[in-house]
Amino acid sequence: TRCNAGAYSFLNELNPNTGGMLGMPVFDLNGDSEVTSSDFVNIPYDVNGDGTIEAGETIQGNPSSKAFEGRLFNPAILREDTTNTNDDNPEETKYFSSSQGSIQTVQEPAENRGVYFWQQIE
């Protein structure tokens, strides 16, 4: 932002094989503390190909990035313990401290392979 010391950070969750969008929601967009199919978004799209987007012409999509005000620092990751449950879809919560003096949290499906690497681009 011009004339402002502020900044934005972007958390990207991408397909590691293609670098593209994942085929499922990864962010809790509706705030219900669960990452489910209700966290898709409707994206305006020219469904019939006539060059204009009419009301109601949308496709379902899921964002692969989320913006935060300020600079986010490396997260602490808390993985839900599912050893005593029948939950096949464990979730994890990432806690980010920020340059804004706050802690941002992101709840999402847990990585089922474990963490292979972490890349931070500055």
N, C-alpha and C positions, 0 to 999 in steps of 0.2 A: 504494500500500500504506500502510495506517495506520502512523504512527510510524516511517516509514522514508523516507530521502531518495532511494531508488531510483525508477526509472521504467521504462516499457516503450516501445519504439518498434515501429511496425507498418509493414512494407513492403507496399504495395498494388499489385497488377498487375491493372488493370481494362480492360475493353473501352472504348476512347475514345469510341465512338459511343453506347453505352448506359449506361455506368457500371457494368455488371454483370460477372459472372464470364466469363472467357474460356473457349472451348470446348476448350482443350488444356492440358496441364500446363505450368506456368511455373517451378516450383521443383523442384530435385533432392531429392525427399523420401526416396528410398531410399539416398542417399549413394554412388551408383556413378559420380559425376562426369559423368553424362549426363542430360539432360532428355528423357525418352521416355514412352511410354504406360504404362510400369510405375510411373510416379510419380503415377498416380491414387490416390485413397483410396476406401474403401468407406464409405458413409454409411448408418446405420440408417434404414430407410424402410418405412412400412406399404404394401408392394407390393400386397396384395390388398384394401386399403381396409376391413378389418374393425375398425379402431380399436386394434389392438395390433400391436406389432412383434415378430414371432417370430424365433427364431434363423435367421440366414442371409438375412433380408429386408434387402437393401441395394441401393443404386444406386451407380454409379460417379460420382465427382465430383472436382473439383480445387480446392484452396484458392486463393483469389485474394489472400490476405493471409498474412503470416508475422510472428510476434512475436519480438522480440529484447529481452533484458534491457538496461537502460540506454538512454541517448539516442544514437541514431545520427546522424552528421553526413553531409552530402552525399557521395555516393560518387565515387570515381575509377572510370571504366569502361574495361575492357580488352576490346577486341573481337578475336576470333580471326581471324587472317589466313587467308583461304581462296582467295586469288588463284591459288595453284598446286595447288589440289586440286579434286576434283569434288564437294565438299560444298555442297549447296544449302541446308543448314540451319546457318548459322554460329551460334556461341554467344558470349556475352559474360560476363565476370565483373565484378561490382560489388564494390568494396572500400570498406567503411564503417569509419571509426574510430568508437569509441564512448566514452561517458563512463565505461565500466567499465575503460578502459585496454587494450582489445583491438581487434583488427581482425576484423570479420565479413565473410565473403564469401558472395556469392550467385551461382551460375552458372545461366544461363537462356538461352533462345533469343534471338538478337540481334534488335534492332529493325531491320526491313529497310527502313524508310522514312527512317531517320536519326532524330535526336532533334528533335522539333518544339518541345517546351517541357518545363519541369520545374516542378512545383508542390510546394512544401513547406508543409505546414500545421503551424503551431506553436501 
